[in-house]
Amino acid sequence: MTKKTRTQSLDQFWNIDDEQLKTPEHDKMLLWLLNKDNLRHIIVSNNSEAEKWDWDNVKIHAEEYIVSNSGFRVGAPDIIFVVPRYLCNNCNLTHKNMDNCPSCESDDIMKYPGDHHQHYSRYFIEIKPKIENFGATLRHLKLFISYGFDGKAFIFTEDLRYRKEFEDQGVKVIFPPGVTFLKRTFL
């Protein structure tokens, strides 16, 4: 049995190989998503509530490791983006924008003091130009989801054959402009 080294991430230890990282298609899709306007468009088209997010202060990080509470590296999704959260002093609820509080209609919304990670909602996007193996891809995504990304996981792909299956497992499928989803039919 192989022993995990201090420098290995869990996805490397479990030999979750992602050959697509080395392709020009992957690079093209990554570079497209790193443009905040493109990211905003693709996320808002999937979730209309995201239009209200504070996009001016959204931060995009490529290939940033997810680190467990015990300090080991889990793996690095292609993109992690963080959305600032705000606090309503009137009702003590957290929001993702500076609009009036929907709970109490208060204008008493403030940005959390400091730059601590708890004051942001974190999302990840895994880029797969083509889904080579649905099970392996889902296990890879579920590994990341299990470290605090439940309901905050996206897969960016041109291959929409497994769209329903991914979404049934809590992974939102987003795709580049111009790609259309055709329902599969079984004969």
NUPAKE-170995 format. One record per residue: residue number from 1; x, y, z of N, C-alpha, C in turn; residue in one letter. Coordinates in nm, 2 decimals, decimal comma, always signed. Example, Ala and Ser with C-alpha at 12.3 -4.5 7.8 and 13.67 -1.06 7.14 Angstrom:
2
1|+1,32|-0,57|+0,78|+1,23|-0,45|+0,78|+1,32|-0,33|+0,78|A
2|+1,28|-0,22|+0,71|+1,37|-0,11|+0,71|+1,29|+0,00|+0,79|S
// end
This chain:
187
1|+0,08|-0,12|+0,00|+0,00|+0,00|+0,00|+0,09|+0,12|+0,00|M
2|+0,05|+0,22|-0,08|+0,12|+0,35|-0,09|+0,09|+0,43|+0,03|T
3|+0,19|+0,50|+0,08|+0,17|+0,60|+0,19|+0,16|+0,74|+0,14|K
4|+0,07|+0,82|+0,19|+0,05|+0,95|+0,15|+0,17|+1,04|+0,20|K
5|+0,22|+1,12|+0,11|+0,33|+1,21|+0,15|+0,27|+1,35|+0,19|T
6|+0,35|+1,43|+0,26|+0,31|+1,56|+0,30|+0,27|+1,65|+0,18|R
7|+0,34|+1,63|+0,07|+0,32|+1,72|-0,04|+0,20|+1,68|-0,13|T
8|+0,16|+1,56|-0,12|+0,05|+1,51|-0,20|-0,09|+1,56|-0,16|Q
9|-0,17|+1,59|-0,25|-0,31|+1,62|-0,22|-0,39|+1,49|-0,22|S
10|-0,51|+1,49|-0,17|-0,59|+1,37|-0,17|-0,62|+1,32|-0,31|L
11|-0,65|+1,41|-0,40|-0,68|+1,37|-0,54|-0,56|+1,31|-0,60|D
12|-0,44|+1,35|-0,57|-0,32|+1,29|-0,62|-0,30|+1,15|-0,56|Q
13|-0,32|+1,14|-0,43|-0,30|+1,02|-0,36|-0,40|+0,91|-0,41|F
14|-0,52|+0,95|-0,44|-0,62|+0,86|-0,49|-0,61|+0,84|-0,64|W
15|-0,50|+0,90|-0,70|-0,48|+0,88|-0,84|-0,59|+0,93|-0,93|N
16|-0,66|+1,04|-0,89|-0,76|+1,10|-0,97|-0,69|+1,18|-1,08|I
17|-0,66|+1,12|-1,19|-0,58|+1,19|-1,29|-0,67|+1,27|-1,38|D
18|-0,62|+1,39|-1,42|-0,70|+1,47|-1,50|-0,62|+1,51|-1,62|D
19|-0,61|+1,43|-1,72|-0,53|+1,45|-1,84|-0,58|+1,57|-1,92|E
20|-0,71|+1,61|-1,90|-0,76|+1,72|-1,97|-0,70|+1,86|-1,93|Q
21|-0,64|+1,86|-1,81|-0,57|+1,98|-1,77|-0,46|+2,02|-1,87|L
22|-0,41|+1,93|-1,95|-0,30|+1,96|-2,04|-0,34|+1,99|-2,18|K
23|-0,47|+2,01|-2,20|-0,52|+2,03|-2,34|-0,55|+2,17|-2,37|T
24|-0,54|+2,21|-2,49|-0,57|+2,35|-2,53|-0,71|+2,39|-2,50|P
25|-0,81|+2,29|-2,52|-0,95|+2,32|-2,49|-0,97|+2,36|-2,35|E
26|-0,90|+2,29|-2,25|-0,91|+2,32|-2,11|-0,86|+2,46|-2,08|H
27|-0,74|+2,49|-2,14|-0,69|+2,62|-2,12|-0,78|+2,73|-2,17|D
28|-0,84|+2,71|-2,29|-0,93|+2,81|-2,35|-1,05|+2,83|-2,26|K
29|-1,11|+2,72|-2,20|-1,22|+2,74|-2,12|-1,18|+2,80|-1,98|M
30|-1,07|+2,77|-1,93|-1,02|+2,83|-1,81|-1,00|+2,98|-1,83|L
31|-0,93|+3,02|-1,93|-0,91|+3,16|-1,96|-1,04|+3,24|-1,98|L
32|-1,14|+3,17|-2,04|-1,27|+3,24|-2,06|-1,33|+3,26|-1,93|W
33|-1,33|+3,17|-1,84|-1,39|+3,18|-1,70|-1,32|+3,28|-1,61|L
34|-1,19|+3,30|-1,63|-1,12|+3,39|-1,55|-1,16|+3,54|-1,58|L
35|-1,22|+3,56|-1,68|-1,28|+3,70|-1,71|-1,41|+3,71|-1,63|N
36|-1,41|+3,81|-1,53|-1,52|+3,82|-1,44|-1,65|+3,84|-1,51|K
37|-1,65|+3,91|-1,62|-1,78|+3,93|-1,69|-1,84|+3,80|-1,75|D
38|-1,75|+3,72|-1,80|-1,79|+3,59|-1,85|-1,84|+3,50|-1,73|N
39|-1,77|+3,50|-1,62|-1,81|+3,42|-1,51|-1,94|+3,47|-1,46|L
40|-1,96|+3,60|-1,45|-2,09|+3,65|-1,40|-2,20|+3,61|-1,49|R
41|-2,18|+3,62|-1,62|-2,28|+3,58|-1,72|-2,32|+3,44|-1,71|H
42|-2,23|+3,35|-1,70|-2,25|+3,20|-1,69|-2,32|+3,16|-1,56|I
43|-2,28|+3,23|-1,45|-2,34|+3,19|-1,32|-2,48|+3,25|-1,31|I
44|-2,50|+3,37|-1,35|-2,64|+3,43|-1,35|-2,73|+3,36|-1,44|V
45|-2,69|+3,31|-1,55|-2,78|+3,24|-1,64|-2,82|+3,11|-1,58|S
46|-2,75|+3,06|-1,48|-2,78|+2,94|-1,41|-2,86|+2,96|-1,28|N
47|-2,84|+3,09|-1,23|-2,90|+3,12|-1,10|-2,93|+3,27|-1,10|N
48|-3,06|+3,31|-1,12|-3,10|+3,45|-1,13|-3,07|+3,53|-1,00|S
49|-3,07|+3,46|-0,89|-3,04|+3,53|-0,76|-2,89|+3,58|-0,76|E
50|-2,81|+3,52|-0,84|-2,67|+3,56|-0,85|-2,65|+3,70|-0,91|A
51|-2,75|+3,75|-0,98|-2,75|+3,89|-1,04|-2,73|+3,99|-0,92|E
52|-2,78|+3,96|-0,81|-2,78|+4,05|-0,69|-2,65|+4,05|-0,61|K
53|-2,56|+3,95|-0,65|-2,43|+3,94|-0,57|-2,35|+4,06|-0,60|W
54|-2,26|+4,09|-0,51|-2,17|+4,20|-0,52|-2,05|+4,16|-0,61|D
55|-2,08|+4,17|-0,74|-1,98|+4,12|-0,84|-1,85|+4,21|-0,84|W
56|-1,86|+4,33|-0,80|-1,74|+4,41|-0,80|-1,64|+4,36|-0,71|D
57|-1,68|+4,29|-0,60|-1,59|+4,24|-0,50|-1,58|+4,08|-0,50|N
58|-1,63|+4,02|-0,61|-1,61|+3,87|-0,62|-1,47|+3,85|-0,66|V
59|-1,40|+3,75|-0,60|-1,26|+3,72|-0,63|-1,26|+3,58|-0,69|K
60|-1,18|+3,57|-0,80|-1,16|+3,45|-0,87|-1,02|+3,40|-0,85|I
61|-1,01|+3,27|-0,81|-0,88|+3,21|-0,79|-0,87|+3,08|-0,88|H
62|-0,76|+3,07|-0,96|-0,74|+2,95|-1,04|-0,65|+2,86|-0,97|A
63|-0,68|+2,73|-0,97|-0,59|+2,62|-0,92|-0,55|+2,65|-0,78|E
64|-0,65|+2,69|-0,69|-0,62|+2,71|-0,55|-0,66|+2,59|-0,48|E
65|-0,57|+2,54|-0,39|-0,60|+2,42|-0,31|-0,71|+2,44|-0,21|Y
66|-0,79|+2,33|-0,20|-0,88|+2,32|-0,09|-0,80|+2,25|+0,02|I
67|-0,80|+2,31|+0,14|-0,72|+2,26|+0,25|-0,82|+2,22|+0,36|V
68|-0,80|+2,10|+0,42|-0,88|+2,05|+0,52|-0,85|+2,12|+0,65|S
69|-0,94|+2,10|+0,75|-0,92|+2,16|+0,89|-0,79|+2,12|+0,95|N
70|-0,74|+1,99|+0,92|-0,62|+1,94|+0,97|-0,50|+1,98|+0,89|S
71|-0,52|+2,06|+0,79|-0,40|+2,12|+0,72|-0,36|+2,05|+0,59|G
72|-0,41|+1,93|+0,56|-0,37|+1,87|+0,44|-0,44|+1,91|+0,32|F
73|-0,38|+1,91|+0,20|-0,44|+1,95|+0,08|-0,53|+1,85|+0,02|R
74|-0,65|+1,89|-0,01|-0,75|+1,79|-0,06|-0,73|+1,79|-0,21|V
75|-0,72|+1,90|-0,28|-0,71|+1,90|-0,42|-0,73|+2,05|-0,47|G
76|-0,71|+2,07|-0,60|-0,73|+2,20|-0,65|-0,83|+2,20|-0,76|A
77|-0,95|+2,25|-0,74|-1,05|+2,27|-0,85|-0,99|+2,37|-0,94|P
78|-1,04|+2,37|-1,07|-0,99|+2,47|-1,16|-1,01|+2,61|-1,12|D
79|-1,13|+2,64|-1,07|-1,16|+2,78|-1,02|-1,23|+2,77|-0,89|I
80|-1,19|+2,85|-0,80|-1,27|+2,88|-0,68|-1,30|+3,03|-0,68|I
81|-1,43|+3,06|-0,67|-1,46|+3,21|-0,66|-1,53|+3,23|-0,53|F
82|-1,51|+3,35|-0,48|-1,57|+3,39|-0,35|-1,65|+3,51|-0,36|V
83|-1,77|+3,50|-0,30|-1,87|+3,61|-0,31|-1,88|+3,67|-0,16|V
84|-1,86|+3,80|-0,15|-1,86|+3,86|-0,02|-2,00|+3,85|+0,04|P
85|-2,01|+3,83|+0,17|-2,14|+3,83|+0,25|-2,14|+3,95|+0,33|R
86|-2,27|+4,00|+0,36|-2,29|+4,12|+0,44|-2,38|+4,08|+0,55|Y
87|-2,38|+4,16|+0,65|-2,46|+4,14|+0,77|-2,56|+4,25|+0,79|L
88|-2,68|+4,21|+0,82|-2,79|+4,31|+0,86|-2,78|+4,33|+1,01|C
89|-2,75|+4,45|+1,05|-2,74|+4,48|+1,20|-2,88|+4,47|+1,26|N
90|-2,99|+4,48|+1,19|-3,12|+4,48|+1,24|-3,17|+4,34|+1,28|N
91|-3,15|+4,25|+1,18|-3,20|+4,11|+1,21|-3,09|+4,01|+1,22|C
92|-2,96|+4,05|+1,21|-2,84|+3,96|+1,22|-2,84|+3,85|+1,12|N
93|-2,90|+3,87|+1,00|-2,89|+3,77|+0,89|-2,78|+3,81|+0,79|L
94|-2,73|+3,71|+0,72|-2,62|+3,73|+0,63|-2,68|+3,74|+0,49|T
95|-2,63|+3,83|+0,40|-2,67|+3,85|+0,27|-2,55|+3,85|+0,17|H
96|-2,58|+3,84|+0,04|-2,47|+3,84|-0,06|-2,47|+3,97|-0,13|K
97|-2,54|+4,07|-0,08|-2,53|+4,20|-0,15|-2,57|+4,31|-0,05|N
98|-2,56|+4,43|-0,09|-2,58|+4,55|+0,00|-2,73|+4,60|-0,01|M
99|-2,82|+4,52|-0,08|-2,95|+4,57|-0,09|-3,02|+4,56|+0,05|D
100|-3,14|+4,62|+0,05|-3,22|+4,62|+0,17|-3,24|+4,47|+0,22|N
101|-3,25|+4,45|+0,35|-3,27|+4,32|+0,40|-3,41|+4,27|+0,36|C
102|-3,42|+4,15|+0,30|-3,55|+4,10|+0,26|-3,63|+4,06|+0,37|P
103|-3,57|+4,03|+0,49|-3,64|+3,99|+0,61|-3,71|+4,10|+0,68|S
104|-3,63|+4,21|+0,69|-3,69|+4,32|+0,78|-3,69|+4,45|+0,70|C
105|-3,66|+4,45|+0,57|-3,66|+4,58|+0,49|-3,58|+4,69|+0,55|E
106|-3,47|+4,65|+0,61|-3,38|+4,74|+0,68|-3,27|+4,79|+0,58|S
107|-3,23|+4,91|+0,59|-3,11|+4,96|+0,52|-2,98|+4,95|+0,60|D
108|-2,99|+4,87|+0,71|-2,88|+4,86|+0,80|-2,79|+4,74|+0,77|D
109|-2,75|+4,74|+0,65|-2,66|+4,63|+0,60|-2,52|+4,68|+0,60|I
110|-2,42|+4,60|+0,65|-2,28|+4,64|+0,65|-2,20|+4,52|+0,60|M
111|-2,08|+4,56|+0,55|-1,98|+4,46|+0,52|-1,92|+4,40|+0,64|K
112|-1,89|+4,27|+0,65|-1,82|+4,22|+0,76|-1,69|+4,29|+0,78|Y
113|-1,65|+4,32|+0,90|-1,52|+4,38|+0,92|-1,41|+4,28|+0,89|P
114|-1,30|+4,33|+0,83|-1,18|+4,24|+0,80|-1,20|+4,16|+0,68|G
115|-1,11|+4,07|+0,65|-1,11|+4,00|+0,52|-1,11|+3,85|+0,55|D
116|-1,17|+3,81|+0,66|-1,17|+3,67|+0,70|-1,25|+3,58|+0,61|H
117|-1,21|+3,46|+0,59|-1,28|+3,37|+0,49|-1,42|+3,34|+0,53|H
118|-1,46|+3,35|+0,65|-1,60|+3,33|+0,69|-1,70|+3,44|+0,64|Q
119|-1,64|+3,55|+0,59|-1,73|+3,65|+0,54|-1,75|+3,64|+0,39|H
120|-1,72|+3,53|+0,33|-1,74|+3,50|+0,19|-1,81|+3,36|+0,17|Y
121|-1,88|+3,35|+0,07|-1,94|+3,22|+0,03|-1,84|+3,18|-0,08|S
122|-1,79|+3,05|-0,07|-1,70|+3,00|-0,17|-1,77|+2,89|-0,26|R
123|-1,74|+2,90|-0,39|-1,79|+2,81|-0,49|-1,67|+2,76|-0,57|Y
124|-1,69|+2,64|-0,63|-1,58|+2,59|-0,72|-1,64|+2,55|-0,85|F
125|-1,55|+2,56|-0,95|-1,59|+2,52|-1,09|-1,48|+2,42|-1,13|I
126|-1,52|+2,30|-1,17|-1,43|+2,21|-1,24|-1,45|+2,21|-1,39|E
127|-1,35|+2,22|-1,46|-1,36|+2,23|-1,61|-1,33|+2,10|-1,67|I
128|-1,42|+2,05|-1,75|-1,41|+1,92|-1,82|-1,46|+1,94|-1,97|K
129|-1,37|+1,97|-2,06|-1,42|+1,99|-2,20|-1,50|+1,87|-2,24|P
130|-1,46|+1,75|-2,20|-1,53|+1,63|-2,24|-1,54|+1,54|-2,12|K
131|-1,65|+1,47|-2,09|-1,67|+1,38|-1,98|-1,62|+1,24|-2,03|I
132|-1,50|+1,20|-1,99|-1,44|+1,08|-2,04|-1,51|+0,96|-1,96|E
133|-1,53|+0,98|-1,83|-1,58|+0,88|-1,74|-1,67|+0,95|-1,64|N
134|-1,80|+0,92|-1,65|-1,90|+0,99|-1,56|-1,87|+0,96|-1,41|F
135|-1,85|+0,83|-1,38|-1,82|+0,79|-1,24|-1,70|+0,86|-1,18|G
136|-1,59|+0,85|-1,25|-1,46|+0,91|-1,21|-1,48|+1,06|-1,19|A
137|-1,54|+1,13|-1,28|-1,57|+1,27|-1,27|-1,65|+1,31|-1,15|T
138|-1,76|+1,23|-1,13|-1,85|+1,25|-1,01|-1,77|+1,23|-0,88|L
139|-1,69|+1,13|-0,87|-1,61|+1,10|-0,75|-1,52|+1,22|-0,72|R
140|-1,45|+1,27|-0,83|-1,36|+1,39|-0,82|-1,44|+1,51|-0,76|H
141|-1,56|+1,54|-0,82|-1,64|+1,65|-0,77|-1,69|+1,63|-0,63|L
142|-1,73|+1,51|-0,60|-1,78|+1,48|-0,46|-1,67|+1,49|-0,36|K
143|-1,55|+1,46|-0,39|-1,44|+1,48|-0,30|-1,43|+1,63|-0,26|L
144|-1,44|+1,72|-0,36|-1,43|+1,86|-0,33|-1,56|+1,91|-0,25|F
145|-1,67|+1,86|-0,29|-1,80|+1,90|-0,23|-1,80|+1,86|-0,08|I
146|-1,74|+1,75|-0,05|-1,73|+1,70|+0,09|-1,65|+1,79|+0,18|S
147|-1,58|+1,89|+0,13|-1,50|+1,98|+0,21|-1,57|+2,12|+0,21|Y
148|-1,70|+2,13|+0,23|-1,77|+2,26|+0,25|-1,83|+2,32|+0,12|G
149|-1,84|+2,25|+0,02|-1,90|+2,30|-0,11|-2,03|+2,24|-0,15|F
150|-2,10|+2,19|-0,05|-2,24|+2,14|-0,08|-2,33|+2,25|-0,13|D
151|-2,38|+2,23|-0,25|-2,47|+2,33|-0,31|-2,39|+2,44|-0,38|G
152|-2,26|+2,43|-0,38|-2,17|+2,53|-0,44|-2,07|+2,48|-0,54|K
153|-2,11|+2,37|-0,61|-2,03|+2,31|-0,71|-2,08|+2,32|-0,85|A
154|-1,99|+2,35|-0,94|-2,02|+2,36|-1,08|-1,93|+2,28|-1,16|F
155|-1,97|+2,23|-1,27|-1,89|+2,17|-1,37|-1,91|+2,25|-1,50|I
156|-1,80|+2,29|-1,56|-1,81|+2,37|-1,69|-1,77|+2,28|-1,80|F
157|-1,86|+2,24|-1,89|-1,83|+2,14|-1,99|-1,91|+2,17|-2,12|T
158|-1,85|+2,12|-2,23|-1,92|+2,13|-2,36|-2,00|+2,00|-2,38|E
159|-1,97|+1,90|-2,30|-2,03|+1,76|-2,31|-2,15|+1,75|-2,21|D
160|-2,26|+1,76|-2,26|-2,39|+1,77|-2,18|-2,46|+1,64|-2,17|L
161|-2,40|+1,53|-2,21|-2,46|+1,40|-2,20|-2,51|+1,36|-2,06|R
162|-2,44|+1,40|-1,96|-2,47|+1,36|-1,82|-2,52|+1,48|-1,74|Y
163|-2,58|+1,58|-1,80|-2,62|+1,70|-1,73|-2,72|+1,67|-1,62|R
164|-2,83|+1,59|-1,65|-2,93|+1,56|-1,55|-2,87|+1,48|-1,43|K
165|-2,78|+1,38|-1,46|-2,72|+1,30|-1,36|-2,63|+1,38|-1,27|E
166|-2,55|+1,48|-1,32|-2,47|+1,56|-1,24|-2,56|+1,65|-1,15|F
167|-2,66|+1,71|-1,21|-2,75|+1,80|-1,13|-2,83|+1,72|-1,03|E
168|-2,87|+1,60|-1,05|-2,93|+1,51|-0,95|-2,84|+1,49|-0,83|D
169|-2,71|+1,50|-0,85|-2,61|+1,48|-0,75|-2,56|+1,61|-0,69|Q
170|-2,63|+1,72|-0,72|-2,59|+1,85|-0,66|-2,49|+1,93|-0,72|G
171|-2,45|+1,89|-0,85|-2,35|+1,96|-0,92|-2,42|+2,04|-1,03|V
172|-2,41|+2,17|-1,03|-2,47|+2,25|-1,14|-2,38|+2,24|-1,26|K
173|-2,45|+2,22|-1,38|-2,38|+2,21|-1,50|-2,39|+2,34|-1,58|V
174|-2,27|+2,40|-1,61|-2,27|+2,52|-1,68|-2,19|+2,50|-1,81|I
175|-2,22|+2,57|-1,92|-2,16|+2,54|-2,04|-2,13|+2,67|-2,12|F
176|-2,03|+2,67|-2,21|-2,00|+2,79|-2,28|-2,11|+2,84|-2,37|P
177|-2,12|+2,96|-2,40|-2,22|+3,01|-2,50|-2,21|+2,94|-2,63|P
178|-2,32|+2,91|-2,69|-2,32|+2,84|-2,82|-2,34|+2,69|-2,81|G
179|-2,32|+2,64|-2,69|-2,34|+2,49|-2,67|-2,49|+2,48|-2,63|V
180|-2,56|+2,39|-2,69|-2,70|+2,37|-2,66|-2,72|+2,23|-2,60|T
181|-2,82|+2,22|-2,52|-2,84|+2,09|-2,45|-2,95|+2,02|-2,53|F
182|-2,92|+1,90|-2,57|-3,01|+1,82|-2,65|-3,04|+1,70|-2,55|L
183|-3,17|+1,68|-2,53|-3,21|+1,56|-2,44|-3,17|+1,43|-2,51|K
184|-3,12|+1,34|-2,43|-3,09|+1,21|-2,48|-3,22|+1,13|-2,50|R
185|-3,22|+1,05|-2,60|-3,33|+0,96|-2,62|-3,28|+0,82|-2,62|T
186|-3,36|+0,73|-2,56|-3,32|+0,59|-2,55|-3,41|+0,51|-2,64|F
187|-3,36|+0,44|-2,73|-3,44|+0,35|-2,82|-3,46|+0,22|-2,76|L
// end
